[in-house]
């Protein structure tokens, strides 16, 4: 994976992690702008060693700030409403096979 793709992945993970800590979008928006400024500050770094060091440091920060009980949308797998009110299975017997 290129360093650009790794940085984009970390940026998306950072935004999702911030959303786990503050569910309200108006509070989250300020945090998102701050996260964006941190990534923009290091955008011009071209040294591969420094890029790898920054990526590792960001990974460590994400692991440190990982939420113990992340927000899961109710209708997503693992959510409180996932697969509620499923349609009832059909009780009609299958049609006979024709040979």
Chimera marker file (.cmm) of the C-alpha trace (Angstrom):
<marker_set name="trace">
<marker id="1" x="0.000" y="0.000" z="0.000" r="1" g="1" b="0" radius="0.5"/>
<marker id="2" x="1.371" y="3.410" z="-0.901" r="1" g="1" b="0" radius="0.5"/>
<marker id="3" x="1.897" y="5.986" z="1.796" r="1" g="1" b="0" radius="0.5"/>
<marker id="4" x="-0.831" y="8.159" z="0.261" r="1" g="1" b="0" radius="0.5"/>
<marker id="5" x="-3.395" y="5.360" z="0.519" r="1" g="1" b="0" radius="0.5"/>
<marker id="6" x="-2.242" y="4.533" z="4.046" r="1" g="1" b="0" radius="0.5"/>
<marker id="7" x="-2.612" y="8.177" z="5.062" r="1" g="1" b="0" radius="0.5"/>
<marker id="8" x="-6.111" y="8.338" z="3.548" r="1" g="1" b="0" radius="0.5"/>
<marker id="9" x="-7.072" y="5.163" z="5.385" r="1" g="1" b="0" radius="0.5"/>
<marker id="10" x="-5.769" y="6.577" z="8.663" r="1" g="1" b="0" radius="0.5"/>
<marker id="11" x="-7.620" y="9.830" z="8.033" r="1" g="1" b="0" radius="0.5"/>
<marker id="12" x="-10.927" y="7.997" z="7.518" r="1" g="1" b="0" radius="0.5"/>
<marker id="13" x="-10.305" y="5.837" z="10.581" r="1" g="1" b="0" radius="0.5"/>
<marker id="14" x="-9.522" y="8.970" z="12.605" r="1" g="1" b="0" radius="0.5"/>
<marker id="15" x="-12.798" y="10.575" z="11.582" r="1" g="1" b="0" radius="0.5"/>
<marker id="16" x="-14.770" y="7.424" z="12.432" r="1" g="1" b="0" radius="0.5"/>
<marker id="17" x="-13.006" y="7.160" z="15.777" r="1" g="1" b="0" radius="0.5"/>
<marker id="18" x="-13.860" y="10.781" z="16.569" r="1" g="1" b="0" radius="0.5"/>
<marker id="19" x="-17.479" y="9.992" z="15.733" r="1" g="1" b="0" radius="0.5"/>
<marker id="20" x="-17.393" y="7.118" z="18.244" r="1" g="1" b="0" radius="0.5"/>
<marker id="21" x="-16.467" y="9.565" z="21.002" r="1" g="1" b="0" radius="0.5"/>
<marker id="22" x="-18.969" y="12.283" z="20.044" r="1" g="1" b="0" radius="0.5"/>
<marker id="23" x="-22.142" y="11.126" z="18.328" r="1" g="1" b="0" radius="0.5"/>
<marker id="24" x="-23.511" y="14.650" z="17.823" r="1" g="1" b="0" radius="0.5"/>
<marker id="25" x="-22.382" y="15.978" z="14.449" r="1" g="1" b="0" radius="0.5"/>
<marker id="26" x="-22.044" y="19.598" z="15.556" r="1" g="1" b="0" radius="0.5"/>
<marker id="27" x="-19.440" y="18.606" z="18.171" r="1" g="1" b="0" radius="0.5"/>
<marker id="28" x="-17.808" y="16.115" z="15.813" r="1" g="1" b="0" radius="0.5"/>
<marker id="29" x="-17.388" y="18.726" z="13.068" r="1" g="1" b="0" radius="0.5"/>
<marker id="30" x="-14.933" y="20.742" z="15.171" r="1" g="1" b="0" radius="0.5"/>
<marker id="31" x="-12.931" y="17.615" z="15.882" r="1" g="1" b="0" radius="0.5"/>
<marker id="32" x="-12.974" y="16.703" z="12.184" r="1" g="1" b="0" radius="0.5"/>
<marker id="33" x="-11.544" y="20.102" z="11.268" r="1" g="1" b="0" radius="0.5"/>
<marker id="34" x="-8.795" y="19.676" z="13.856" r="1" g="1" b="0" radius="0.5"/>
<marker id="35" x="-7.946" y="16.196" z="12.520" r="1" g="1" b="0" radius="0.5"/>
<marker id="36" x="-7.858" y="17.586" z="8.990" r="1" g="1" b="0" radius="0.5"/>
<marker id="37" x="-5.432" y="20.327" z="10.076" r="1" g="1" b="0" radius="0.5"/>
<marker id="38" x="-3.100" y="17.714" z="11.592" r="1" g="1" b="0" radius="0.5"/>
<marker id="39" x="-3.045" y="15.713" z="8.365" r="1" g="1" b="0" radius="0.5"/>
<marker id="40" x="-2.648" y="18.839" z="6.222" r="1" g="1" b="0" radius="0.5"/>
<marker id="41" x="0.327" y="19.955" z="8.328" r="1" g="1" b="0" radius="0.5"/>
<marker id="42" x="2.276" y="16.842" z="7.265" r="1" g="1" b="0" radius="0.5"/>
<marker id="43" x="1.027" y="16.695" z="3.690" r="1" g="1" b="0" radius="0.5"/>
<marker id="44" x="4.261" y="18.029" z="2.145" r="1" g="1" b="0" radius="0.5"/>
<marker id="45" x="6.503" y="15.412" z="3.789" r="1" g="1" b="0" radius="0.5"/>
<marker id="46" x="8.327" y="13.518" z="1.022" r="1" g="1" b="0" radius="0.5"/>
<marker id="47" x="10.960" y="11.582" z="2.964" r="1" g="1" b="0" radius="0.5"/>
<marker id="48" x="9.806" y="7.908" z="3.026" r="1" g="1" b="0" radius="0.5"/>
<marker id="49" x="11.359" y="7.258" z="6.444" r="1" g="1" b="0" radius="0.5"/>
<marker id="50" x="9.616" y="10.233" z="7.980" r="1" g="1" b="0" radius="0.5"/>
<marker id="51" x="6.349" y="9.224" z="6.290" r="1" g="1" b="0" radius="0.5"/>
<marker id="52" x="6.580" y="5.724" z="7.789" r="1" g="1" b="0" radius="0.5"/>
<marker id="53" x="7.347" y="7.202" z="11.217" r="1" g="1" b="0" radius="0.5"/>
<marker id="54" x="4.338" y="9.527" z="10.985" r="1" g="1" b="0" radius="0.5"/>
<marker id="55" x="2.079" y="6.660" z="9.899" r="1" g="1" b="0" radius="0.5"/>
<marker id="56" x="3.267" y="4.466" z="12.789" r="1" g="1" b="0" radius="0.5"/>
<marker id="57" x="2.775" y="7.296" z="15.257" r="1" g="1" b="0" radius="0.5"/>
<marker id="58" x="-0.756" y="7.869" z="13.956" r="1" g="1" b="0" radius="0.5"/>
<marker id="59" x="-1.517" y="4.134" z="14.238" r="1" g="1" b="0" radius="0.5"/>
<marker id="60" x="-0.386" y="4.212" z="17.868" r="1" g="1" b="0" radius="0.5"/>
<marker id="61" x="-2.585" y="7.242" z="18.595" r="1" g="1" b="0" radius="0.5"/>
<marker id="62" x="-5.601" y="5.565" z="17.006" r="1" g="1" b="0" radius="0.5"/>
<marker id="63" x="-5.029" y="2.449" z="19.082" r="1" g="1" b="0" radius="0.5"/>
<marker id="64" x="-4.614" y="4.550" z="22.233" r="1" g="1" b="0" radius="0.5"/>
<marker id="65" x="-7.847" y="6.497" z="21.648" r="1" g="1" b="0" radius="0.5"/>
<marker id="66" x="-9.913" y="3.522" z="20.492" r="1" g="1" b="0" radius="0.5"/>
<marker id="67" x="-13.356" y="3.654" z="22.086" r="1" g="1" b="0" radius="0.5"/>
<marker id="68" x="-14.197" y="0.695" z="24.374" r="1" g="1" b="0" radius="0.5"/>
<marker id="69" x="-17.831" y="0.707" z="23.223" r="1" g="1" b="0" radius="0.5"/>
<marker id="70" x="-17.929" y="2.181" z="19.699" r="1" g="1" b="0" radius="0.5"/>
<marker id="71" x="-21.117" y="3.603" z="18.234" r="1" g="1" b="0" radius="0.5"/>
<marker id="72" x="-22.938" y="1.124" z="16.001" r="1" g="1" b="0" radius="0.5"/>
<marker id="73" x="-25.919" y="2.341" z="13.967" r="1" g="1" b="0" radius="0.5"/>
<marker id="74" x="-29.025" y="0.466" z="15.175" r="1" g="1" b="0" radius="0.5"/>
<marker id="75" x="-29.801" y="-1.176" z="11.824" r="1" g="1" b="0" radius="0.5"/>
<marker id="76" x="-26.182" y="-2.235" z="11.122" r="1" g="1" b="0" radius="0.5"/>
<marker id="77" x="-24.927" y="-5.741" z="11.982" r="1" g="1" b="0" radius="0.5"/>
<marker id="78" x="-24.434" y="-5.789" z="15.727" r="1" g="1" b="0" radius="0.5"/>
<marker id="79" x="-26.893" y="-2.912" z="16.232" r="1" g="1" b="0" radius="0.5"/>
<marker id="80" x="-29.920" y="-3.128" z="18.518" r="1" g="1" b="0" radius="0.5"/>
<marker id="81" x="-32.419" y="-3.255" z="15.622" r="1" g="1" b="0" radius="0.5"/>
<marker id="82" x="-30.454" y="-5.493" z="13.261" r="1" g="1" b="0" radius="0.5"/>
<marker id="83" x="-32.718" y="-8.041" z="11.532" r="1" g="1" b="0" radius="0.5"/>
<marker id="84" x="-35.789" y="-7.062" z="13.526" r="1" g="1" b="0" radius="0.5"/>
<marker id="85" x="-39.153" y="-7.841" z="12.008" r="1" g="1" b="0" radius="0.5"/>
<marker id="86" x="-37.836" y="-10.160" z="9.349" r="1" g="1" b="0" radius="0.5"/>
<marker id="87" x="-40.484" y="-11.522" z="6.995" r="1" g="1" b="0" radius="0.5"/>
<marker id="88" x="-41.894" y="-14.846" z="8.134" r="1" g="1" b="0" radius="0.5"/>
<marker id="89" x="-40.555" y="-17.893" z="6.310" r="1" g="1" b="0" radius="0.5"/>
<marker id="90" x="-42.839" y="-19.489" z="3.767" r="1" g="1" b="0" radius="0.5"/>
<marker id="91" x="-44.567" y="-22.607" z="5.129" r="1" g="1" b="0" radius="0.5"/>
<marker id="92" x="-45.704" y="-23.813" z="1.711" r="1" g="1" b="0" radius="0.5"/>
<marker id="93" x="-44.034" y="-27.038" z="0.643" r="1" g="1" b="0" radius="0.5"/>
<marker id="94" x="-41.697" y="-26.754" z="-2.326" r="1" g="1" b="0" radius="0.5"/>
<marker id="95" x="-43.149" y="-27.785" z="-5.701" r="1" g="1" b="0" radius="0.5"/>
<marker id="96" x="-42.531" y="-31.421" z="-6.713" r="1" g="1" b="0" radius="0.5"/>
<marker id="97" x="-39.609" y="-32.121" z="-9.003" r="1" g="1" b="0" radius="0.5"/>
<marker id="98" x="-40.427" y="-33.139" z="-12.562" r="1" g="1" b="0" radius="0.5"/>
<marker id="99" x="-38.313" y="-35.747" z="-14.300" r="1" g="1" b="0" radius="0.5"/>
<link id1="1" id2="2" r="1" g="1" b="0" radius="0.2"/>
<link id1="2" id2="3" r="1" g="1" b="0" radius="0.2"/>
<link id1="3" id2="4" r="1" g="1" b="0" radius="0.2"/>
<link id1="4" id2="5" r="1" g="1" b="0" radius="0.2"/>
<link id1="5" id2="6" r="1" g="1" b="0" radius="0.2"/>
<link id1="6" id2="7" r="1" g="1" b="0" radius="0.2"/>
<link id1="7" id2="8" r="1" g="1" b="0" radius="0.2"/>
<link id1="8" id2="9" r="1" g="1" b="0" radius="0.2"/>
<link id1="9" id2="10" r="1" g="1" b="0" radius="0.2"/>
<link id1="10" id2="11" r="1" g="1" b="0" radius="0.2"/>
<link id1="11" id2="12" r="1" g="1" b="0" radius="0.2"/>
<link id1="12" id2="13" r="1" g="1" b="0" radius="0.2"/>
<link id1="13" id2="14" r="1" g="1" b="0" radius="0.2"/>
<link id1="14" id2="15" r="1" g="1" b="0" radius="0.2"/>
<link id1="15" id2="16" r="1" g="1" b="0" radius="0.2"/>
<link id1="16" id2="17" r="1" g="1" b="0" radius="0.2"/>
<link id1="17" id2="18" r="1" g="1" b="0" radius="0.2"/>
<link id1="18" id2="19" r="1" g="1" b="0" radius="0.2"/>
<link id1="19" id2="20" r="1" g="1" b="0" radius="0.2"/>
<link id1="20" id2="21" r="1" g="1" b="0" radius="0.2"/>
<link id1="21" id2="22" r="1" g="1" b="0" radius="0.2"/>
<link id1="22" id2="23" r="1" g="1" b="0" radius="0.2"/>
<link id1="23" id2="24" r="1" g="1" b="0" radius="0.2"/>
<link id1="24" id2="25" r="1" g="1" b="0" radius="0.2"/>
<link id1="25" id2="26" r="1" g="1" b="0" radius="0.2"/>
<link id1="26" id2="27" r="1" g="1" b="0" radius="0.2"/>
<link id1="27" id2="28" r="1" g="1" b="0" radius="0.2"/>
<link id1="28" id2="29" r="1" g="1" b="0" radius="0.2"/>
<link id1="29" id2="30" r="1" g="1" b="0" radius="0.2"/>
<link id1="30" id2="31" r="1" g="1" b="0" radius="0.2"/>
<link id1="31" id2="32" r="1" g="1" b="0" radius="0.2"/>
<link id1="32" id2="33" r="1" g="1" b="0" radius="0.2"/>
<link id1="33" id2="34" r="1" g="1" b="0" radius="0.2"/>
<link id1="34" id2="35" r="1" g="1" b="0" radius="0.2"/>
<link id1="35" id2="36" r="1" g="1" b="0" radius="0.2"/>
<link id1="36" id2="37" r="1" g="1" b="0" radius="0.2"/>
<link id1="37" id2="38" r="1" g="1" b="0" radius="0.2"/>
<link id1="38" id2="39" r="1" g="1" b="0" radius="0.2"/>
<link id1="39" id2="40" r="1" g="1" b="0" radius="0.2"/>
<link id1="40" id2="41" r="1" g="1" b="0" radius="0.2"/>
<link id1="41" id2="42" r="1" g="1" b="0" radius="0.2"/>
<link id1="42" id2="43" r="1" g="1" b="0" radius="0.2"/>
<link id1="43" id2="44" r="1" g="1" b="0" radius="0.2"/>
<link id1="44" id2="45" r="1" g="1" b="0" radius="0.2"/>
<link id1="45" id2="46" r="1" g="1" b="0" radius="0.2"/>
<link id1="46" id2="47" r="1" g="1" b="0" radius="0.2"/>
<link id1="47" id2="48" r="1" g="1" b="0" radius="0.2"/>
<link id1="48" id2="49" r="1" g="1" b="0" radius="0.2"/>
<link id1="49" id2="50" r="1" g="1" b="0" radius="0.2"/>
<link id1="50" id2="51" r="1" g="1" b="0" radius="0.2"/>
<link id1="51" id2="52" r="1" g="1" b="0" radius="0.2"/>
<link id1="52" id2="53" r="1" g="1" b="0" radius="0.2"/>
<link id1="53" id2="54" r="1" g="1" b="0" radius="0.2"/>
<link id1="54" id2="55" r="1" g="1" b="0" radius="0.2"/>
<link id1="55" id2="56" r="1" g="1" b="0" radius="0.2"/>
<link id1="56" id2="57" r="1" g="1" b="0" radius="0.2"/>
<link id1="57" id2="58" r="1" g="1" b="0" radius="0.2"/>
<link id1="58" id2="59" r="1" g="1" b="0" radius="0.2"/>
<link id1="59" id2="60" r="1" g="1" b="0" radius="0.2"/>
<link id1="60" id2="61" r="1" g="1" b="0" radius="0.2"/>
<link id1="61" id2="62" r="1" g="1" b="0" radius="0.2"/>
<link id1="62" id2="63" r="1" g="1" b="0" radius="0.2"/>
<link id1="63" id2="64" r="1" g="1" b="0" radius="0.2"/>
<link id1="64" id2="65" r="1" g="1" b="0" radius="0.2"/>
<link id1="65" id2="66" r="1" g="1" b="0" radius="0.2"/>
<link id1="66" id2="67" r="1" g="1" b="0" radius="0.2"/>
<link id1="67" id2="68" r="1" g="1" b="0" radius="0.2"/>
<link id1="68" id2="69" r="1" g="1" b="0" radius="0.2"/>
<link id1="69" id2="70" r="1" g="1" b="0" radius="0.2"/>
<link id1="70" id2="71" r="1" g="1" b="0" radius="0.2"/>
<link id1="71" id2="72" r="1" g="1" b="0" radius="0.2"/>
<link id1="72" id2="73" r="1" g="1" b="0" radius="0.2"/>
<link id1="73" id2="74" r="1" g="1" b="0" radius="0.2"/>
<link id1="74" id2="75" r="1" g="1" b="0" radius="0.2"/>
<link id1="75" id2="76" r="1" g="1" b="0" radius="0.2"/>
<link id1="76" id2="77" r="1" g="1" b="0" radius="0.2"/>
<link id1="77" id2="78" r="1" g="1" b="0" radius="0.2"/>
<link id1="78" id2="79" r="1" g="1" b="0" radius="0.2"/>
<link id1="79" id2="80" r="1" g="1" b="0" radius="0.2"/>
<link id1="80" id2="81" r="1" g="1" b="0" radius="0.2"/>
<link id1="81" id2="82" r="1" g="1" b="0" radius="0.2"/>
<link id1="82" id2="83" r="1" g="1" b="0" radius="0.2"/>
<link id1="83" id2="84" r="1" g="1" b="0" radius="0.2"/>
<link id1="84" id2="85" r="1" g="1" b="0" radius="0.2"/>
<link id1="85" id2="86" r="1" g="1" b="0" radius="0.2"/>
<link id1="86" id2="87" r="1" g="1" b="0" radius="0.2"/>
<link id1="87" id2="88" r="1" g="1" b="0" radius="0.2"/>
<link id1="88" id2="89" r="1" g="1" b="0" radius="0.2"/>
<link id1="89" id2="90" r="1" g="1" b="0" radius="0.2"/>
<link id1="90" id2="91" r="1" g="1" b="0" radius="0.2"/>
<link id1="91" id2="92" r="1" g="1" b="0" radius="0.2"/>
<link id1="92" id2="93" r="1" g="1" b="0" radius="0.2"/>
<link id1="93" id2="94" r="1" g="1" b="0" radius="0.2"/>
<link id1="94" id2="95" r="1" g="1" b="0" radius="0.2"/>
<link id1="95" id2="96" r="1" g="1" b="0" radius="0.2"/>
<link id1="96" id2="97" r="1" g="1" b="0" radius="0.2"/>
<link id1="97" id2="98" r="1" g="1" b="0" radius="0.2"/>
<link id1="98" id2="99" r="1" g="1" b="0" radius="0.2"/>
</marker_set>
